């Protein structure tokens, strides 16, 4: 009886391991391509609350390049790209660049619990768009959607879907925008 339980548990363990590997294999690679906007548009200013219940405005970041990311904890590509946003935040001079991640319609408690499960706590600002007003202003149709805003406050690039934002090509684009 003891041997059959051990065989059963070993089989279950191997099946779970195989399923996990299969699930990871099924995940598509994240791209690093971002699309240049032919006619830059002025980024709509907004004011949202962050995780510390402080009010944050996009205009507070004028003079910096901003990666503005719309996301949710239930969105698999959003979750997958989050570590790359943290690496990007750390790779580019914070005097010239900032990441703002706007969560869609979730509570601060949900997001706090989610970030507690990440390997590293995000150091970038997480903001809450509880009414989806900002996502409507930015014509967000799917998550994740990300905009790269230049120092003058113009939307210059867009990405829909998960990305590896710490890719050297993306970092190079951000550094070029910071030097303009």
Secondary structure, DSSP 8 states (H G I E B T S, - for coil): -HHHHHHHHHHHHHHHHHHHHHHHHHS---B---EEEEEEEE----EEEETTS-EEEGGGGTTSEEEEEEE-TT-HHHHHHHHHHHHHHHHS-TTTEEEEEEEES--HHHHHHHHHTSSS---SEEEEETT-HHHHHTT--SSSEEEEE-TTSEEEEEEES-B-TTSHHHHHHHHHHHH-
